[in-house]
Amino acid sequence: MSTSVRPPFAPTTGLPGLDAILSGVAPGDNIVWQIQTLDEYLALVTPYAEAARDQGRPLIYFRFAAHPRLLPEDTHAEVHHPDPADGFDAFVDQVHRVIEAAGTEAMYVFDCLSELAEAWQSDRMMANFFRLTCPRLFDLDTVTYFGIYRNTHARPALALITETTQFLLDVFRSRGQHYIRPVKVRHGSSAVMNLIHAWEPGDRFRPVADSGTVSEILARSEWLGLEDDRITGHWQRHFAAARQVLARRHSGNPDPEAEREWFERLSRLLFPGDVPMARLIDAYLTLDDLIAMRERMIGIGSIGGKALGMLLARAILRKEAPEQHAKLEAHDSFYVGTVVFDSFLVYNKVWWIRRRQRDPEHFLDDLDLARDRILSGTFPDATIRQFEGMLDYFGEWPFIVRSSSRLEDRYGNAFAGQYDSVFCVNQGPREKRLADLLDAVRQVYASTLSEQALRYRQRRGLLDDEEQMALLIMRVSGTAGRRYFHPHAAGVGLSVNPYPWNPKIDMRAGVVRLVAGLGTRAVDRSDDDYTRLIALNAPDLRPESNFGAIARHAQRRMDALDLERNEVISGRFADIVAGESDFPMDLFTTREDHDRPPFLTFDGLVTRTAFVDDMRAILQCLHQAYRHAVETEFALNFQPDGQYRINLLQCRPMQVRDLAGTTSEPPANAPRLANARGAVIGPSRTLQPDRIVFVVPSAFAPLRQADRLTVTRLVGRINRASADRVLLMLGPGRWGSRDPALGLPVAFAEINHVAALCEIVAMHDNLVPDVSLGTHFLNELIEADMLYFALFPKLEGNLLDETSITAWPNRLTELEPDAARWVDVVRVIDPTPGEVVLYADAERQQVVITREPD
């Protein structure tokens, strides 16, 4: 029995004279041909393919372009048809699957790569594809032909291809003769190789050695000169044409049809794949808006969901509520396109790590390596120059670098708090400010590969979706000229109120969560302080019952930018605003008597200004346009004339599925395991838990911090083991607290299978659970349709029957055999079906848990 042995690989171009010029072709070589016409590339591909056939080498042809075939229909080559229309990520996957299956020592022909730039409207993405593909072909000892058209692509993209390939050979016609001029060769240089070579009949290559002839040939070779912008990219050409259409309108000769055509074309560039938002984009944005965006863009690509939401909200108010739009602070934001992100990952060798995260079995692999590469990554010079231009525009005014990913702030997935936003205090020498900016960009980019964000995508079924990070860079609202920089107030506005703590509250009127200073205390769960909740149909109502309670639960700390220390700080409100003559103390603070300090109540703002009416009008207008509940972030500043400006920073669909819900009355004779009155967030419902996790307050409270963290991780493991259960969790203090002294510092991934979550306010009586409304933590609970409620064991109408709960058998060690130490702290109970019923009435703000007879 005989076995066939593949002959030794003898790489060649199929043109012996050309092989001699190149000092031979070696395994791993990628050869890029710069061509004027496809016929030139065809003339090179044909002998190369014949050589592959004669050697018995596998020849693989990637056929994706609209131009005529390079190899005939009856070719001996293996032909594959990756589709650029499927998008960059999918195209790369299709090509690389073929490459991996083919293995070593194959020969390849690609259609002209220039058609990829056209399909993706980006020279840089074409170059990124080459940057990802060329090294893998080199590692597999292949030989590959690529073609690109001469004088077609912007220099940064061509430079990336030149840097990556082993050969770049220029083919051009001059004086009726074809010439080949080596631009880059892998083997170094020789006297012959550095010359221009005439390509003569019989496939002979003659070096041109005399200076007069060389000068004449190059002078007629369509050399583009030294200017960087002689070749404009697809985006530049499209936006230049659209500006001409606008110019005709401004000159009195409008062309509505052309404007509409260019609007559609440019919106596909700026908002690719934003199908759910397309109705709003078409209804409220204009061609002028798109041109204005482009003027403030760094790089190209989508501007992402957060930037789109902000712009849409302003455009909606401009059209539907001009009175409120007139009170908005003008914005002068910048947008960093998604192609900058993609190119950064490719250039810094992170792209393949990110691609592997589509695999549910390996999506958390190599996160530390990816983070290290991102945080030490470099940017192209062209991007750096644009960042420098933005810094020159802002001067030393503070700004914030905000995530604006492709998947953020859409219908169905908020991504609230999943990605970083980074303040740049922006003080000091230009070099230091640029370094701080680049570090901020790297930090946001790194957050896309954080475990938290990836687990969120896993829970939402989005691991396989193409996620790209754009950036929204916004001027920070505030007043310059002193050490502490901050807006007067900031907050979160919801067009529906998921927490009607009083029967007078109309849930559909909306609610605002307000803080003095930066809005970080409104969107992050600040465990050391409180905020002001304003029900927009009844702003005088408060969760607190008397002034003493109001004073105890008033905001005492605020966040600001310290311009001297060049950082974000948190300090006492009274200290930060001391000496700020423009701070509206009379509108923001209240005194019980003149002998006591004032408290931040915002009572004057509520009763003596139009703020509440404006916020309600803004939220309802946005709600109607979105045809869905919305959530906004805003800042508020008072001007010297006493008028205020609202800076609308963000708008996204609020991930709430229902407002009212339904429930039934608990049987009067059923024993009560728990009664909770107050702080019920989420629609009314009736649940039959078949697993209860009860963290015993009296056993948890004495634990050291390290032990509390251990118990928290244990609860997370029980959650993961309960994915198919109707899970009720009850525990002391704040869930999701950053401070273990205040409760269980769970990450959302550790409670994501919970149907109902109860905070037992027993460890610290002065904790008010409702301060979490509008935070990223509570948003995830609402997005997951999870019921949240608080139970105050010492208050009238509240009950917790620990004796009955702890009488059930504890299944903890069955689920976690190594957790015997914690059986008195964590009780895991599996009632029989229907034995325990939870009745939640959001309108009446009460939850009853019963143990019912068969």
N, C-alpha and C positions, 0 to 999 in steps of 0.2 A: 504494500500500500504506500503510495507516494503522497507527499504533502507539498503544496506549492509554497514557495518562498518569495516574498515580495523583493524585487531587485533593489539594490542600494539606491537611495534617493540622489538624483543628480539634478538639482535645481537649475533651471534655465529660463530665459525669456523666449526661447525658440528662435532667436536671431543670434547666431554665433558672433557676428560683428559687434552687436550691442553687448553681449556678455563680456567681450574683451574690454570694451570701454568701461564697463562697470566693475572690472576686475573680478568678475564672477558673481553669481547669485548664490546665497547660502540659505540653508533651512532657517525659517523664521523671518525671512525678509518680507516686508510689506512695501510695495512699489506703488507710489501715487503718481499718476500721469496728469499734468496740467495740459488740457487740450483746447484747441479752438473750435473743432467740430467733432461730432461723433464718429465721422469716418476715420479720423486719425486714431481714435481709441480702438475702433474695430480692426484697423490694420495692425495694431499691436496685439490685440487679444487673439486674433486668428492663429498666428504661428505659436503663440503661447499655449493655446488649447490643443493644437496639433502635437506639440511636444509632450503634453500630459498624456495624450492618447498613445503616442509611440512608446512612452515609458511605462504604460500600464498604471499610471497614477490616478487615484480618484480626483476628478475635477468637479467642483461644486460651483454652481452658478446661482447667484442671488438676483432674481429678476423682480424688480419692484418699481421701475421707472416707466414713464409713458413713452419714452423714446423707443425706436425699433430695437428688436432683439440683437444682442451681440453674438449669440450663438444660434445656429439654425434649429428649427423644430426637431429635426432628427439627430440632434447632437448626442454624443455619447456621455455628455455631462449630466450630473444629477442636478435638477433644477428645483429651486425652492422659491416661494412667492410670499415673502413677508410683506405686510401691508403698512405703509407709513400712516395711512388714515386711521389706524387703530391707536395711534399715539406713540410717543417716544418710548415709554417704558415697555409697552407691548411689543413694539418693533424690535427693541434690543433683545427681549426674551425670545422672540421667534428666531432671530439670527443665532443667538448663542446656544439655543437648544440644538440646532443643526451642527454647530461647531463642536460642541461637546460630544455629540454622537459620532461625528466623523473621526475624532481622535487625531493622531499625529500624522505628519508627512502627507497631508492632502494639499491640493492646489485649488485656489479660489479665484473667481471673477465676480466682481460686484458691478451692477449697473452704475451709471454716473451718479456719484454722491450729491451732485448739485441739486438733483431733484428732491432729495431729502430736505434741503434748506428751503425749497419752495413749499413742500408739503407741510413743514412745521413752521414756516414763516420765520426762520431763524438760522442764520449762518452758524451761530454759536452752538445750537443744538446739533447741527450736522457735525461740527467738530467734536462735540461731546460724544456722539456715537462713535466716531473714529477713535477717540481717546480711550473708550471702553473696550473696543473690539480689537484694535491693532495689537495691544500687549498680549491678549490671550492667543491670538494667532501666532505671535512670535514664540510664546511658550510651547506651543504645540508643533514647532518646527515645520510650519506650513510656508507656502509662498502664495502671495495674494496680490491681485491687480485691483486698484481703485482708479477711478477717473473723476476729475473735477474740471469744470470749465475755467479757462484763464480769465483773469480780469473781471471776475464775477462776484467774488466773496470779499467781505470786509477783512482788513488785515489782521485783527485779533483772532478771528477764526482760522485764517490761513496759517498764522503763526503757531497755533496750537497743533494743527495737523503736521506742520513742518517739524516741530519739536518732537512729535511722537513717532513719526514714520522712520523707516530705515533709508528709503530712497524717495526723493521728490525730483521728478524729471519734467522739464518744461518742453512741450512740443509746440512749435509755432511755424508759420509760413511767412517767408519774406523773399521777395524777388522771384516768386514762382517756385521756390524750393522749400522743402520741409527741413527743419533743423531740430535737433535735440540738445538742450542745455541742462546739464546736471545742476540742480540747486542744492541738494543735500544727498550725500552718499554715506553709507554705513562704514565703508572700508577706509575712511580717510581720503586722501587725495593723491593724485599723481599728475604729472605734467599733462598727460593726454586727457585724463578725466576732467580736468578743469576747463577744457576747451569746449567751444560750440562745435557740434558735429553735424555735417550735412548728411541727410538721409537720402541716399541715391538708389536708383533702380538696382534690382538684384539684392536688395537689403544690405547694401554696403554703407558703412558709416565713415565719412572722411572728416578728419579734424580740420577746422579752419584756423590757420595759425597766423595770418598776417593781420596787422592792426587795422589797415584800411578797410579790408573786407569785413572784419568783425564790427567795426564802427558802423558801417553801412547797414549790416544785417540788424543790429540791435536798434539803430535809429528807426528802422521800419517795422519793429516787432511789437508795436502798440504798447510800449512801456508806459506805465501810468504816472511816473514821476514820484516825488517825495511826499506829497500831501497825504495825510492820513484819511481824509474824507472824500477822496476821489470816487471810491466805490461806496455807495450807501446801501445799508441793509434793507430788508423787506419792510420793516417797521418804518424806517425813515421815509422810504418812498411812498408808502401808503398814507402816512400822516401828512406828508408834503402835498400830496394830491388832495386830501381832504381840506387842508387849509386853503387851497385855491378855490374850492367850492364855497367855503365860507366867505372868502374875499369877494366872490361874485355877488353873494347876498348883500354884503356890506356896501358894495358899489351900486346897489339898486337893481341887480339882475339875478334874483334868486332862482335856484333850480331845485325845487323841493324833491324831485325824484332822485337827483344825484345825491342830495343830502341824506335821503333815506337809505340809499344804496351804501354810502360810505359809513353811515351810522351802523348798519348791520354788519359790515365787514370789520370795522374797528372794534365793535362790541364783542365779536367772536375772538378777537385777539386779547382783549382785556379781561373778558369773563368767559373763558372757554368752559363748556360743560355746566354752566350755571342754569340748567333747565328750570328748576323750581323758581328761580328768581327772574327768569326771562320776562315774565309779564310785567313785573315792576320796572325792570330795566327799560323796556320798550315804552312804558307809560310815562315815566318820569325823568329819565335822563335824555340829554340832547347831544347832538354832534358837538356843540360848543363845550359841553361838559367833558366829553372824551378827549378833545384836543387839549383842554386845560389839564386833565390828568397826565397826558403824555408830556406836557411841558415840565412836570414836576416828578418825572419818573427817573429812577436810577436803574439802568439795565432795561430789559424787556420781559414780557411774560404777563401772566395774570397778576392783578393787584390783590387777589385773595378776598375771602369772605368778610373779614372785619372792615377793611377799607370800603368795600362795596356797600355794606350795611350803613356805614356812616354817611357816605355820599347819597345813598338812596333816601335816608331819613331827611336829610337837608333838602333834597330835591322834592320830596313829597310835601314838606311843609311850605316850600317855596310856591308850589302850585295850589295846594289845598288849604293852607292856613297862613296866608301872607302876614297877618298881624303877629302871629307867634314867630314866624320866620324872621321878622324885623328885629326881634329881641335876641336872636342868636348871635353869638360871637363869631366873627369871620374866621375861617380856618385857612391855614396855609401849609397843609401837610405835604409830605413827600412819600412816594411809593417806591419800594424796592421790588422789582418784578421777580417772578418765580424762576426765570431762567438764570438769574444771579445765584439763587440757591442751588439749582441743579448743577450748574457749572462749578460751584464751590465744592460740592460733594464729589464730582468727577475728578477735579484737579487735585483734591486732597485725599483721594483714595478711600472715600467713605461710601460711594454709590453702591458698591456690591454688598456691603454690610446692610445698607438700608433695603436693598432688594430682597435679601434673605428673610427679612422680617415679614414678608407675606406668608411665610410658612408657619402655621399655628404651632408646629412642634419646635420651632427654633426662633421664634420672633424676639426672644430676649437674649439671643446669643451676641457676644462681642460688643455689648453696649459700652463698656468702659473703654475699649479700644476706639470705638467710633467717637465717643465724647472727647477723648484725648486728641484725636486727629482734628476734630472740628475746632476745639478751643485753641489749638496751635496752628490752625490753617491759614493759608495766605489767599489774598484776593488779586485778581488781574489789575494791572496798572490803570486800565481804562475805568474800572469800577472805583478804584481809589480816587482818581481825579474827580469823578462825579460826587463822591462822598465829600471831598474837599470843597467842591463848589457849594454843596448844601451847608457845610459848616460856615462858609463865608457868608451865606445868606442869613443864617440864624445869629451870627455873631456869638456872643456869650450868653444868649438866652437859653434856659434849660429846655430840653425836649425829652420825649420818651420814645423808645424803640419798641413797638408793639407787634406781636405776632399777628399775621393776617393770612392764615393758611387757606389752601383751596377748599378744605372741608369745613372750615369754621363758619359759625353764625348763619347756618342755613336752616331751612325747615327740616326738623327731625333730629339734628345733631348740633348742639351748641358749642361743644368743646370748651365750656366755661372753665377757666383756670387750668387747663391742661398744658398750655404752652406759656412760656415766660414772656413778660414785658419788663423792660429795663429802663429806669430813669437815667438820663445823662445830665448831670448838673452842669456840665459844659463850661467849666471855668478854667482859666489858665492859658498857657501857651498853646498855639494851634497844634503843635505836634502831640501834646498831651491830650488835647480834646479829640484829635483824630484817633489816637490809640484807644481812648475810652469808648469812642463810637464803635470801632471795629470789634472791641471786646464785647460790647453789648450785642452787636449783630451775631457774633459767634455764639453767645449764650442763648439767644433765641433759637438759632439754628440747632444747637445741641439739645434743646428741650424737645425737639420733634422726635428724638430717639431716646427719650426718658422712659423708664419703666411705667411711670404713671400714665403718660400719654399713650403708650402702646397698649397697655391694659384697657384703657378707655376704648381705643379702636377695636380691640378684640371683643369687648362686651357689646359694642354697637355693630359688630359684623362688618367692620371697615378695614380689616387688615389688608384685604386684597385691593382696596381702592387706592388709586394714585393720589398720594398726599404730597403737596408741594408747599413750601413756605415762602410767602411774600411777606413784606414788612410794611407797616404803616408808621411813619415817623412824624410825631405830632408835637407842636409847640405846647409846653405846659402852661396852663392858665395861671395867672397870678399877677402880682405887682412887683416890679423890680425896684432896686435901690436900697435894699436892706439885707441883713444876713439871712433871714428865713424867708424862703420863697414858697408860696402856696396860694391856691384859690381861697376865697373866703369860705366857700362850702363846696361840697361835691356829694354825689350820691348815685343811687340806683332808682329808676322808675319802672314800675311794672304796670301794664295796662289792665291787668286783672289782679285782684288781691286774694292770694291763697290763704290768708290768715284773717278772717273776720272775727276779731276778738270781742266785738260788741254787736248785738243784734241790729243796731242802726247802720252798720257798715254795709254798703252795696259792693259786693265782690267785683262787679263789673266796672266800677268807677276807678279802680286802680289804687296804687299805693306807692309812696316814696320812702326810701330809707336814706336819711340825711346825716352827714357828718360835717364838722368844721375841718378845714384843711384839705389835704389830698384825699382822693376817694378810695385810697387803699383800705381804709378802715370800713368802707361800705361794702367792698367786694371780697375782702378777706375776713375770716372769722377772727376778730380781735378778742382774745380771751381776757384782756385786761381792762375792758371798758364797755361802753354802751353807745347806742345810736338812737336817733329819733325816727319813729315810724309815724307817717302821716297818711291816714286813710283819706283819699282825695274827695270823697263825698261828705266826710264828717271830720274835717281836720282838727277840730277841737277835742276829739276823743283821744285818750291815751290808754295804753294797757295798764299804766299805773293808776291807783285809785285816789291818791292825795299828794299834796306838795312834798311831804316827806319822802314818799316813794319816788316821786319825780326827781327830787334832788339826789337820792341815792343812786338812781339809774340814769343820771345825766352823764354825758360825755365829759371826761376830764382830761383825756390825752388826745393829741392830734399829731398827724404826720405832716412833715414839711421837708423841703430841700434845704440843707445847710450849705450855703454858698461858700462859707469859709472852710468847712471841713470836706466839701465836695462829695456829699453823700446824703442819702435819705435818712432822716432821723425821726424818732418818735419821742415827744416830750409833753410836759404839762401844758395844757391849753393856755393857762394864764401866763406862763413864761414865754411862750412863743409869740403871742400877740401883744405882749407888753411893749408899749411905745409905738404901736401901729395905729396912727391916728385915723387911718382910713377904714379900720375894721369896724363893721356895723354892729357894735356891742349892743346898742339899744334894740336892734331887731333880733339879735341872736340869743341874748341872755335875759334872765329874770332873777330878781331878788325877792326873798321872802320878807326881809326887812333890811333897813339900811345898815345895820350892824353886821350883817353876814355877807359873805362874798356872793357874787352872782353865779347862776348856773346856766349852762348851755341848754336852753329849752327850744329856741327858734320860734318862740311864741309871737314875737313881733313880726317876723317874716311871714308867719301863717296868717295873722289877723290884720296886718296893716299894709300888706303889699298884694299884688296880683299873682304872686308866685304859684299858689295852689291852683288858681284858675288856669294859669298858663300851662302848668305841668299836666293838668287833667286834659286840656285841649290838645296839647302836643301828643300825649299818649293815645288818646282816642282817635285822633287823626291818623296816626301811624297804624293803630290797630285796624282801622277801617281799610286802609290801603293794603296792608298785608293780608287782610281777611283772616287774621289770626292774632292771638295775644302776642305782645312784644315786650321786650325788656331793653331798657336803655341805660347808659351811663352818661353822666353829665357833670359839669363843673359850673359854679355860680360865682359871679364877681359883681360887686357894686362899683359904680363909677362915681367920680367926684360930684356929679349933678344929682346923685341919689337914685338914678336909674340902674337897673341891673342887666347883665348879659348872661345868657345861658350858653355854655359851650357844649354842644351835643357831640359826645365822644364816640358813641357806639349805639347800634340798634340791631337787635336780632330777634328772630321768632322765639317766643318763650315756649319752652318744651313742656307745656301743660296739656294734658289730653282731655280733661273735663273739669268743670268748675263745681258743679253741684254733686253729681253722683247720687246714689240712692242707698238707703239703709232701712232696716226695720227696727221696731222697738224690741228691746230685750224682754224676755218673759219676766213677769213680776216676781215669780217664785224661784227663779234660777239663782243659785248662790253666786255672789260676786267675787271674782278674784281680784278685780281692779276697777276703780272708777277714776277717771281723769277729767278734770274740768279746766280748760284753758290751754292755749297754744296747740291747737290741732291744725295741721297743715296738710292739705291734700283733699281730694274729693271724698264725700261720704261713701261708706262702703260697709259691707258685712264680710268678714273673713272667718274661715275655720282653720286656725293654725294646726298643723300636724307635727310641728317642732317648735319648742319654746326654749330660747337660751336666756337664762336669768343670771345676771352678774349681781351677786348679793351685796347690797350697799354696805352693810355692817362688816362684811368680811373684806371687801375691796378697800374701804377707807383706810385701814391701818397699814396697808402694804407700802413698802418702799417703792421709789420711782422705778427701779429696775424690774421689780416684780410686777408692777402695773403694766409695764411694757410687755413683759412675758405673757401676762394674761390677755393683753390686747392681741398679740400675735396668735394666741390659742383661739380666741374668738374668730379671728380671720380664717383659721384652718377649718373650724367648724362650719363657717359660712360656705367655704368652698366645697365641703362635703355634703352640703344641703341644697344643691342646685335644683333638685327635683321636689323640694319640700315647700309648703306654705309656712314660711319662717317668721316668727315673732321674736324680737330681741328686746329685752328690758335691762337697763343698767344705770348706774349712778352717774350724776353729773353730765358733762357735755360729751357727746360722741363726736369724734373728729376734732377734739381740742388739740391744740399744739402743746398744751401743758398737761402732763399726766396728773398734776395735782388737782385739776378741775374735772377729770373724767377719763374716758377711754380714747386715746389718741389714734383711732382707727383711720386708715386710708379708706377711700370709698370702695376700693377693690376688696376690702375685708368685710364689707357688709352688702355687697351688690346683689346678693340673692335674697335679701330681707324683704318681706312684704309689709311689715309694720315695725317701726322703731320707736321705742319709748325712752325718753330721758327722765330718770327719777331724780327730781331736784331735792336731794337729801344731804349731799356732801356739803354744799354751800347754799344756804337759804337765799342769799342775795343774787344768785344767778338767774337771769331772766332769759329763758330760751328763745323768745321771739327776736332777740337781736340778730339771730342768724338769718333772718329773712333777706333774700337777695344776695347772699354770699354764694361763692362757688360751691361750697360744700352742700348747702341746702338746695341749690339749683340741680345738683346731681340727683338728690333724692326725688325732687319733683320730676326731673327728666325720666327717671326710672319708674315713675308712678308709684313711689313708695309712700306709705302713710307715715307721717311723723307726729308724735304727740308728747307732751310733757305731763308728768304726774307729780303733784306737790303733796306728799303724804301728810304734812302738818296742816294743810288748809282744808277748810270746810268743803264738803262735797267730794273730796278725794279719798281714795282707799287703795291700799295695797295689802292683800292677804298673803304675807310671806309664808305663814305656817302651812296654808293649803298648797302653795306652789312648791315648797320644799318637801312636802310629803310624798310627791311623785318619785318614783325611782330615777336616779341620776344615771344617764347613759354616757356620761363624759368619757370614762375609761374604755368603753366599748369602741368609741370613735377615735379616741386618742389614748392608747395604752400607756404612754409615758406621762400622762397628766394627772396621776393619782394625787399629787401634792395639792392640786387646785380643786378637789371635789367639793370643798366647803365654800369656794369662791364662785365657781361657775357650775350652774345646774343646767343640764341638757335634758329636756322632758319631751317625750313623744306621746302626746295624748292619742286616744283612739279617734278615728274619724268622727267629727261632729261633737266630740266631748267638750271642746273649748270653742267658744264663739266670741268674736270681737265685733262690736257694733260701734262704728265711728260716725258721728254726726257733725260734719264740719260747720254747718250753719249754727248749731247750738253749742259748738265748741266743747264737745264732750265725747269721751270714749268709755264704753263699758265692756269689760271682759267677763264672761260668765262661764261657769262649769255646769253643763246642762245634763239632765238625766237622759237615758236612752230614748 
